[in-house]
């Protein structure tokens, strides 16, 4: 009898031994599914990460340490290169999976190796693990375009914690790669979704939001996210049927414009948020003006109190783009 698929849970980590890594690792090792390997790729941490694994006796666990920090995305692809499993889960060192995440996915796949991706619902948790919100995976869609639309409509959330990849196909598609090295997870999911997809409604993973996440440092970074989102949308439109591409692009532009504004709103200074809002508005241009208007003007007004002259110039630029939209 053919054995069940081997599943790799890979945890790329850097300096989180004293915070979230033990919980992420514990959730991986607590899986009820038997054919499992847990791979930890330490990106040259300067804390006590190595000491966590000095006496580890679990035969399913492999700990690999880089002598120097190679960067986050190269470490993701290093994990993929090292994986021995038929399926691959990239679990960030601040996220977690339920004890039956892998078992649920393998049961849905009939304990066979199938192409593409297997995805579950996900909960969003805070620094202490408290649940902020939950999202069932309601993406059960017949076509690739409908699958993308489910994301745009908020019926599913695209995170790595709730996505199991076919290892071979993820490698063949180039692993985790994107033009600006910001949304590699979205590109990977979009590319593999054109193959066999299994959508599980149940919530079986936790994505954590906290102050230690990577944040934007400059208004130009918001524009980079916007460009990345537009590249991702181009990728999606190239993969769907030609007849579906126009409405995927139309709905996707509105969706990604909102995401870009959310990125702009993370900037610490009001003036920075205002400049970023203008950059996003220029990037997505007048075709999304109704979507932009409320978010962009709110961010501009926030800057008015401390930088009136600059805010006045930004208001003028916004008004010019509004006139273009109405022309």
C-alpha positions as CSV (number, residue, x, y, z in Angstrom):
1,X,0.0,0.0,0.0
2,X,1.3,3.4,-1.0
3,X,2.2,5.5,2.1
4,X,0.4,8.8,2.8
5,X,2.2,12.0,1.5
6,X,5.0,13.4,3.5
7,X,4.3,17.0,4.6
8,X,7.0,19.5,5.4
9,X,6.3,22.4,7.8
10,X,9.1,24.9,7.3
11,X,9.6,27.7,9.9
12,X,12.0,30.5,8.7
13,X,13.0,32.4,11.9
14,X,15.1,35.3,13.1
15,X,15.4,36.5,16.7
16,X,12.1,35.2,18.1
17,X,13.3,32.6,20.5
18,X,12.0,34.7,23.4
19,X,8.7,35.6,21.8
20,X,6.6,33.7,19.2
21,X,8.9,31.0,17.9
22,X,8.2,28.4,20.7
23,X,4.5,28.7,20.0
24,X,4.9,28.3,16.2
25,X,7.3,25.4,16.7
26,X,5.0,23.8,19.2
27,X,2.0,24.0,16.9
28,X,4.0,22.3,14.1
29,X,5.2,19.5,16.3
30,X,1.8,18.9,17.8
31,X,0.3,17.9,14.4
32,X,-1.8,14.7,14.6
33,X,-0.8,13.7,11.1
34,X,2.1,11.1,11.4
35,X,4.1,11.6,8.2
36,X,5.6,15.0,9.0
37,X,8.9,16.8,9.0
38,X,9.5,20.2,10.7
39,X,12.3,22.2,9.2
40,X,13.6,25.3,11.1
41,X,15.8,27.7,9.1
42,X,17.5,30.1,11.4
43,X,18.6,33.2,9.6
44,X,21.7,33.9,11.8
45,X,19.7,34.9,14.9
46,X,21.7,36.7,17.6
47,X,19.3,35.5,20.4
48,X,18.9,32.1,22.0
49,X,17.3,30.5,19.0
50,X,20.1,27.9,18.6
51,X,19.8,26.8,22.3
52,X,16.1,25.8,21.7
53,X,17.3,23.0,19.5
54,X,20.5,21.8,21.2
55,X,18.7,19.0,23.1
56,X,15.8,18.5,20.7
57,X,15.1,14.7,20.4
58,X,12.2,14.8,18.0
59,X,13.2,12.8,14.9
60,X,10.8,14.8,12.8
61,X,12.7,18.0,13.5
62,X,15.6,19.5,11.4
63,X,17.3,22.7,12.5
64,X,19.5,24.5,10.0
65,X,21.3,27.7,10.7
66,X,22.8,30.3,8.3
67,X,26.2,31.7,9.3
68,X,25.0,35.1,8.0
69,X,21.6,36.6,7.5
70,X,20.6,36.0,3.9
71,X,17.4,38.0,3.9
72,X,13.8,36.9,4.5
73,X,12.7,35.8,1.0
74,X,16.0,33.9,0.2
75,X,15.4,32.0,3.5
76,X,11.9,31.1,2.4
77,X,13.3,29.6,-0.8
78,X,16.0,27.9,1.1
79,X,13.3,26.2,3.1
80,X,11.6,25.1,-0.1
81,X,14.9,23.7,-1.5
82,X,15.5,21.7,1.7
83,X,12.0,20.3,2.0
84,X,11.6,16.6,1.7
85,X,7.9,16.5,1.8
86,X,5.3,16.1,-1.0
87,X,3.5,19.0,0.4
88,X,5.0,22.2,1.8
89,X,3.8,24.7,4.4
90,X,5.7,27.9,5.1
91,X,4.9,28.8,8.6
92,X,6.2,32.2,9.8
93,X,7.7,32.1,13.2
94,X,4.9,34.2,14.7
95,X,2.0,32.2,13.2
96,X,0.5,28.9,14.3
97,X,-1.5,26.0,12.9
98,X,-4.1,23.9,14.7
99,X,-3.1,20.4,15.8
100,X,-5.2,18.9,13.0
101,X,-4.4,21.3,10.2
102,X,-2.3,18.8,8.2
103,X,-4.6,15.9,8.9
104,X,-7.6,17.9,7.7
105,X,-5.8,18.9,4.5
106,X,-4.6,15.4,3.8
107,X,-8.1,14.0,4.4
108,X,-9.5,16.4,1.9
109,X,-6.9,15.3,-0.6
110,X,-7.7,11.7,-0.1
111,X,-4.3,11.1,1.4
112,X,-2.8,11.5,-2.1
113,X,-0.4,13.9,-3.7
114,X,-2.5,16.3,-5.8
115,X,-1.4,19.4,-7.6
116,X,-1.7,23.0,-6.7
117,X,-2.8,24.1,-3.2
118,X,-4.9,23.1,-0.2
119,X,-6.3,26.0,1.8
120,X,-8.3,26.4,5.0
121,X,-10.0,29.2,6.9
122,X,-7.8,31.4,9.2
123,X,-8.2,33.4,12.4
124,X,-6.3,36.7,13.0
125,X,-4.8,36.9,16.5
126,X,-2.9,39.6,18.4
127,X,0.3,39.6,20.3
128,X,-1.2,37.6,23.2
129,X,-3.0,35.2,21.0
130,X,-6.4,36.7,21.4
131,X,-8.7,36.3,18.4
132,X,-9.3,39.5,16.6
133,X,-11.5,38.0,13.8
134,X,-12.1,34.8,12.0
135,X,-12.5,34.1,8.3
136,X,-13.8,30.9,6.9
137,X,-12.6,29.8,3.5
138,X,-15.6,30.4,1.3
139,X,-13.6,30.3,-1.9
140,X,-15.1,27.1,-3.3
141,X,-15.2,28.2,-6.9
142,X,-15.3,26.4,-10.2
143,X,-13.0,28.7,-12.2
144,X,-9.7,30.4,-11.5
145,X,-11.3,33.8,-12.0
146,X,-13.9,33.0,-9.5
147,X,-11.2,31.9,-7.0
148,X,-9.5,35.3,-7.4
149,X,-12.9,37.0,-7.1
150,X,-13.5,35.3,-3.8
151,X,-10.4,37.0,-2.4
152,X,-11.4,40.4,-3.8
153,X,-14.9,39.9,-2.2
154,X,-13.5,39.0,1.2
155,X,-14.7,35.4,1.1
156,X,-11.3,34.0,1.7
157,X,-7.9,35.3,3.1
158,X,-4.6,34.7,1.4
159,X,-2.0,33.8,4.0
160,X,0.8,31.3,4.1
161,X,-0.3,29.9,7.4
162,X,-3.4,28.4,5.9
163,X,-2.0,27.3,2.6
164,X,-0.4,24.0,1.8
165,X,1.5,23.9,-1.5
166,X,2.4,21.0,-3.7
167,X,6.2,21.1,-3.2
168,X,7.2,20.0,-6.7
169,X,4.9,22.4,-8.5
170,X,5.9,25.3,-6.2
171,X,9.5,24.7,-7.1
172,X,8.6,24.5,-10.8
173,X,6.9,27.8,-10.6
174,X,10.0,29.4,-9.2
175,X,9.1,29.3,-5.5
176,X,8.6,32.5,-3.6
177,X,9.4,35.3,-6.1
178,X,7.9,38.7,-7.0
179,X,9.1,41.8,-8.8
180,X,9.5,43.9,-5.6
181,X,10.0,41.1,-3.1
182,X,6.9,42.2,-1.0
183,X,4.0,39.9,-2.0
184,X,5.8,36.6,-2.7
185,X,3.1,34.7,-0.9
186,X,0.3,36.2,-3.1
187,X,2.2,35.4,-6.3
188,X,2.9,31.8,-5.2
189,X,-0.8,31.2,-4.3
190,X,-2.0,32.9,-7.6
191,X,0.4,30.8,-9.7
192,X,-0.4,27.4,-8.1
193,X,-4.2,28.1,-7.9
194,X,-4.4,27.4,-11.7
195,X,-3.7,23.7,-10.9
196,X,-5.8,21.5,-8.7
197,X,-7.3,23.4,-5.7
198,X,-8.9,22.1,-2.6
199,X,-10.8,24.6,-0.4
200,X,-11.6,23.7,3.2
201,X,-14.0,26.0,5.0
202,X,-12.9,25.2,8.5
203,X,-10.6,27.6,10.3
204,X,-7.3,25.7,11.0
205,X,-4.6,28.3,11.2
206,X,-3.7,31.5,13.0
207,X,-2.1,34.6,11.5
208,X,-0.6,37.0,14.1
209,X,-0.6,40.8,13.9
210,X,1.8,42.6,16.2
211,X,4.1,45.6,16.5
212,X,7.2,43.5,15.6
213,X,6.0,42.9,12.0
214,X,7.8,44.5,9.1
215,X,6.4,48.0,8.6
216,X,6.8,50.7,6.1
217,X,9.6,53.2,6.6
218,X,8.9,55.8,3.9
219,X,6.0,57.0,1.7
220,X,7.8,55.5,-1.3
221,X,7.4,52.0,0.2
222,X,3.6,52.4,0.0
223,X,4.0,53.0,-3.8
224,X,6.2,50.0,-4.0
225,X,3.4,47.9,-2.5
226,X,1.0,49.4,-5.0
227,X,3.3,48.5,-7.9
228,X,3.7,45.0,-6.5
229,X,-0.1,44.6,-6.2
230,X,-0.5,45.8,-9.8
231,X,2.1,43.2,-11.0
232,X,0.2,40.5,-9.1
233,X,-3.0,41.6,-10.8
234,X,-1.2,41.4,-14.1
235,X,-0.1,37.9,-13.2
236,X,-3.7,36.9,-12.4
237,X,-5.1,38.3,-15.6
238,X,-2.6,36.4,-17.6
239,X,-3.6,33.1,-16.0
240,X,-7.4,33.4,-16.3
241,X,-9.4,32.8,-19.4
242,X,-9.2,35.8,-21.8
243,X,-12.9,36.4,-21.5
244,X,-12.5,36.7,-17.7
245,X,-9.5,39.0,-17.6
246,X,-11.4,42.4,-18.0
247,X,-13.6,41.9,-15.0
248,X,-10.8,40.4,-12.9
249,X,-8.7,43.4,-13.7
250,X,-11.6,45.8,-12.9
251,X,-12.4,44.3,-9.5
252,X,-8.8,43.6,-8.7
253,X,-7.8,47.2,-9.2
254,X,-10.4,48.4,-6.6
255,X,-9.3,45.7,-4.2
256,X,-5.6,46.3,-4.5
257,X,-6.1,50.1,-4.3
258,X,-7.6,49.6,-0.9
259,X,-4.8,47.4,0.2
260,X,-2.3,50.0,-0.9
261,X,-4.1,52.7,1.1
262,X,-4.0,50.4,4.1
263,X,-0.2,50.2,3.7
264,X,0.0,54.0,3.4
265,X,-2.0,54.4,6.6
266,X,0.6,52.4,8.5
267,X,3.2,55.2,8.2
268,X,4.0,56.9,11.5
269,X,3.7,60.6,10.5
270,X,0.6,62.3,9.1
271,X,2.7,64.0,6.4
272,X,4.1,60.7,5.3
273,X,0.7,59.1,5.2
274,X,-0.5,62.0,3.1
275,X,2.4,61.8,0.6
276,X,1.9,58.0,0.4
277,X,-1.8,58.4,-0.3
278,X,-1.0,60.7,-3.2
279,X,1.5,58.3,-4.6
280,X,-1.0,55.5,-4.4
281,X,-3.7,57.7,-6.0
282,X,-1.3,58.5,-8.9
283,X,-0.3,54.9,-9.3
284,X,-3.9,53.6,-9.6
285,X,-5.0,56.7,-11.4
286,X,-8.5,58.1,-12.0
287,X,-10.1,54.9,-12.9
288,X,-10.3,54.0,-9.2
289,X,-11.1,57.5,-8.0
290,X,-14.5,56.6,-6.4
291,X,-12.6,53.9,-4.4
292,X,-9.8,56.3,-3.5
293,X,-11.7,59.4,-2.6
294,X,-12.6,58.8,1.1
295,X,-9.3,57.1,2.1
296,X,-7.1,59.5,0.3
297,X,-8.7,62.7,1.5
298,X,-8.8,61.4,5.1
299,X,-5.1,60.8,5.0
300,X,-4.5,64.2,3.5
301,X,-6.6,65.9,6.1
302,X,-4.6,64.2,8.9
303,X,-1.5,66.0,7.6
304,X,-3.1,69.4,7.5
305,X,-2.7,70.3,11.1
306,X,1.1,70.0,11.2
307,X,2.1,70.7,7.6
308,X,-0.4,73.1,6.2
309,X,1.6,74.3,3.3
310,X,2.5,70.8,2.2
311,X,-1.0,69.5,2.8
312,X,-2.4,72.4,0.7
313,X,-0.2,71.4,-2.2
314,X,-1.3,67.8,-1.8
315,X,-5.0,68.9,-1.7
316,X,-4.4,70.7,-5.0
317,X,-2.8,67.6,-6.6
318,X,-5.7,65.5,-5.4
319,X,-8.2,67.9,-6.8
320,X,-6.5,67.9,-10.1
321,X,-6.7,64.1,-10.3
322,X,-10.4,64.3,-9.3
323,X,-11.0,66.7,-12.2
324,X,-9.3,64.2,-14.5
325,X,-11.5,61.4,-13.3
326,X,-14.6,63.5,-14.0
327,X,-13.4,64.5,-17.5
